[in-house]
Amino acid sequence: MDLSGAVWRKSTRSSQNGGACVEVADNLAGVILVRDTKNRSGGTLAFAPESWRAFVAQVSSRR
């Protein structure tokens, strides 16, 4: 999978003190990418858009 076109943004739920931060790229067709801000070369998780939406909905409902 070619990730070179990914446009990364810091998650709005990441901490503001530089600790627990993740970045999300949702601009590529058919995939949502997630990576650790502190370790960008450490790997990327890829999710189907439907799975990502279900995950976000579940986490949001627990606030």
C-alpha distance (Angstrom), angle and dihedral (degrees) to the residues before:
residue distance angle dihedral
M1 . . .
D2 3.80 . .
L3 3.81 108.7 .
S4 3.81 96.0 172.1
G5 3.82 92.0 104.4
A6 3.81 94.2 53.5
V7 3.79 114.4 127.1
W8 3.80 107.3 -153.0
R9 3.81 126.6 -153.1
K10 3.77 130.5 177.7
S11 3.78 112.7 -105.8
T12 3.79 114.0 -107.2
R13 3.82 87.2 -132.0
S14 3.82 94.5 57.5
S15 3.78 117.3 111.0
Q16 3.77 116.3 -99.1
N17 3.81 95.6 -137.4
G18 3.81 95.7 73.9
G19 3.80 94.8 -104.0
A20 3.80 117.8 102.6
C21 3.79 104.5 21.8
V22 3.76 132.1 153.7
E23 3.77 130.6 -176.8
V24 3.78 125.0 -144.5
A25 3.80 129.5 -158.2
D26 3.80 113.7 -165.0
N27 3.78 101.0 160.2
L28 3.82 98.7 92.2
A29 3.79 120.4 91.0
G30 3.79 115.0 -102.0
V31 3.81 99.1 -1.3
I32 3.81 141.4 77.2
L33 3.80 115.1 -155.9
V34 3.81 127.3 -155.6
R35 3.81 129.0 -173.6
D36 3.81 140.0 167.3
T37 3.80 111.2 -98.5
K38 3.80 92.0 -146.4
N39 3.81 93.5 50.9
R40 3.80 107.2 32.1
S41 3.80 93.5 162.8
G42 3.82 91.9 48.6
G43 3.78 95.2 89.1
T44 3.77 142.6 -73.8
L45 3.78 129.8 -113.9
A46 3.80 116.2 -141.2
F47 3.81 123.8 -155.8
A48 3.77 134.2 -177.3
P49 3.82 107.7 -113.1
E50 3.82 91.6 -116.4
S51 3.80 91.7 52.9
W52 3.80 91.9 47.8
R53 3.82 91.9 50.4
A54 3.81 90.5 50.2
F55 3.81 91.1 49.2
V56 3.81 93.4 49.0
A57 3.82 91.5 46.6
Q58 3.80 91.3 50.9
V59 3.81 93.8 48.0
S60 3.82 91.7 44.8
S61 3.80 91.7 52.6
R62 3.81 91.1 58.1
R63 3.80 96.5 60.6
